[in-house]
Amino acid sequence: MKLLLAIVNNDDAHFVNTCLTSEGFHVTKISSTGGFLMNGNSTFIIGIEDDQVDAALEVIKRNSQKRQMNMPTLEHGGSARIANGTNVINVGGATVFILGVEKYIHL
């Protein structure tokens, strides 16, 4: 058995959730925030059998889009930060951790 922790951009979370559930996966969704951009994410917790991992990953991949975002470049000007341009960064997609489950108990 495996435990998937899938961190998905909030823009894609509804589609990921809907598609995972429609394909029979039991999902718990938790709101989370990324540390770098401080943007909203959703973290999905999915307990599945080993032979279902590839199918779940495909659903997540198909519904998590990568996109580009303009991020202001900040420089320190004394005690203040001053925006002096922008950088284009890639955001979105999904980050998935796959953990082995030693024991599962449903109470």
C-alpha positions as CSV (number, residue, x, y, z in Angstrom):
1,M,0.0,0.0,0.0
2,K,1.1,3.6,-0.7
3,L,0.3,7.0,0.6
4,L,0.4,9.8,-2.0
5,L,0.8,13.4,-0.9
6,A,0.1,15.5,-4.0
7,I,0.7,19.3,-3.7
8,V,-1.3,21.1,-6.5
9,N,-1.8,24.7,-7.4
10,N,-5.3,26.0,-6.3
11,D,-6.0,26.8,-9.9
12,D,-6.0,23.1,-10.7
13,A,-7.2,21.6,-7.4
14,H,-10.9,21.4,-8.4
15,F,-10.1,19.5,-11.6
16,V,-7.7,17.1,-9.8
17,N,-10.2,16.5,-7.0
18,T,-13.1,15.9,-9.3
19,C,-11.2,13.5,-11.7
20,L,-9.6,11.5,-8.9
21,T,-13.0,11.0,-7.2
22,S,-14.7,10.1,-10.5
23,E,-12.1,7.5,-11.1
24,G,-12.8,5.9,-7.7
25,F,-9.9,7.2,-5.6
26,H,-10.7,8.3,-2.0
27,V,-9.1,11.7,-1.5
28,T,-8.7,14.1,1.4
29,K,-7.9,17.7,0.4
30,I,-6.1,20.1,2.7
31,S,-5.5,23.8,2.0
32,S,-1.8,24.6,2.1
33,T,0.5,27.5,1.2
34,G,3.8,27.3,-0.6
35,G,6.9,28.8,1.1
36,F,8.5,30.5,-1.9
37,L,5.7,32.4,-3.5
38,M,3.2,32.1,-0.6
39,N,0.5,31.1,-3.1
40,G,-2.4,28.9,-2.2
41,N,-2.1,25.2,-2.9
42,S,-4.1,22.1,-2.1
43,T,-2.5,19.0,-0.7
44,F,-4.2,15.8,-1.5
45,I,-3.8,12.7,0.7
46,I,-4.5,9.5,-1.2
47,G,-4.2,6.0,0.3
48,I,-4.0,3.4,-2.6
49,E,-2.8,0.0,-3.4
50,D,0.6,-0.3,-5.1
51,D,-0.9,-1.2,-8.5
52,Q,-3.0,2.0,-8.5
53,V,-0.1,4.4,-8.2
54,D,0.4,4.9,-11.9
55,A,-3.3,5.5,-12.6
56,A,-3.5,8.2,-9.8
57,L,-0.3,9.9,-11.0
58,E,-1.7,10.0,-14.6
59,V,-4.9,11.7,-13.3
60,I,-2.9,14.3,-11.3
61,K,-0.5,14.9,-14.2
62,R,-3.3,15.3,-16.7
63,N,-5.1,17.9,-14.5
64,S,-2.1,19.9,-13.1
65,Q,-1.0,22.5,-15.6
66,K,2.4,24.3,-15.5
67,R,2.2,28.0,-16.2
68,Q,4.5,31.0,-16.2
69,M,4.2,33.9,-13.8
70,N,5.9,37.3,-13.6
71,M,7.5,37.8,-10.2
72,P,8.8,41.2,-9.2
73,T,12.6,41.4,-8.7
74,L,13.2,43.1,-5.3
75,E,16.4,44.9,-4.2
76,H,17.0,46.2,-0.7
77,G,17.2,49.9,-0.5
78,G,18.0,50.6,3.1
79,S,15.1,49.5,5.2
80,A,12.7,49.1,2.2
81,R,12.5,46.7,-0.7
82,I,12.2,48.3,-4.1
83,A,10.8,46.5,-7.2
84,N,13.2,47.0,-10.1
85,G,11.9,44.6,-12.7
86,T,10.4,41.2,-13.1
87,N,11.5,37.6,-13.5
88,V,9.4,35.0,-15.3
89,I,9.1,31.8,-13.2
90,N,7.4,28.5,-13.8
91,V,4.6,27.6,-11.4
92,G,1.9,24.9,-11.3
93,G,2.1,21.3,-12.1
94,A,2.2,19.0,-9.1
95,T,4.7,17.8,-6.5
96,V,3.9,14.2,-5.4
97,F,5.5,12.3,-2.5
98,I,4.9,8.5,-2.6
99,L,5.3,6.8,0.8
100,G,5.2,3.2,1.7
101,V,2.5,2.3,4.2
102,E,3.4,-0.4,6.7
103,K,-0.1,-0.8,8.1
104,Y,-3.5,0.7,7.4
105,I,-6.3,0.6,10.0
106,H,-9.8,2.0,9.3
107,L,-11.7,2.6,12.6
